[in-house]
Amino acid sequence: MTYSLGTTDILARAAAEWDQMSQRWPHLESAVSVQRRLVTRSLDLGQTIDERLPVDLSFQPARLAEKLRVGTPMLAGEWVVVTSSTLRSFVIGFCTDLEAGETGGPAGRLGGILARDEIDAGSLVAASIGRQQEAIRAKAHHVGVAPDLLWLVAELASAPIANRLQQTFTVEMAAEHPELESLIAEWDRGFCSVCGSWPTFAEYSKGKGSGRGLRCSFCGIAWNPGGGCIYCQEGGETLITAVVDPERPSRRLELCRQCGGYLKCLDVPAPTPFELLAVEDLDTHDLDIGAAERGYFRPSLPTFTAGDVPCPPVSTE
């Protein structure tokens, strides 16, 4: 399930949160400024792909259901064909946005590489949708850019598409295939059933979709996990809760003493719209700092397929 608002409402709510963040944490002023640009461009991208999703939707419900049965996310191992022409300007634009922040020069240099088609935007986005982290890292080393930066730009351009694919799987396909719907509803792993990403945080909501729900950091799906740590499944006394800011007890950490992983937990009036997940993630950056100070971390993305090195240069022939 995903949650969304209109563009005007999204920007109004985001602007209010950014203003509060800037007042509460002046050191975030640069990050907030860059995020304003990124979210605005992401909303524009969302409107563009809503007119025509630039992805070949050749997914077989039976195959997706079989993967869920064995604990494999639906997008893992799928061959996703993405149209470059729709996304190229957005991928370069995200580099321009990041260039205004702390990544500065490297982001501008990456934008130049993309503008010269040394990396094909469609292939880059396809690799990101498939969560092919090692493949994107290899490509980054090949062209001489920071892997984390290339991963970030790819994720910014691919997340809205992953969100729409998630809705296709969980709403449209699930409605026509009861088995798929049941398997999605019963998914209790710590990673997302659609793309395999870890959640950005857990929400405790009393509104629509009430209860505890993990929110995927990439495609935005909400799901109910099983008991125990989302990373190692250990429970009981292994899990402890920590409040970082006593004045904001609705925001806290779930810490696992078995594997050292942490999860941010938020009390919310209603589930966060997909477009605002990144804003809430930034607004809870103090929880990330608090976890790190206590010696806890977020594990790397789960790996389901090796994948080939993506993003070849555009052919000039």
Beta strands, then each sheet from edge to edge (+ up, - down):
strand 1: 199-205
strand 2: 211-216
strand 3: 222-223
strand 4: 239-242
strand 5: 251-256
strand 6: 262-268
sheet 1: 3+ 2- 1+ 6+ 5- 4+
end
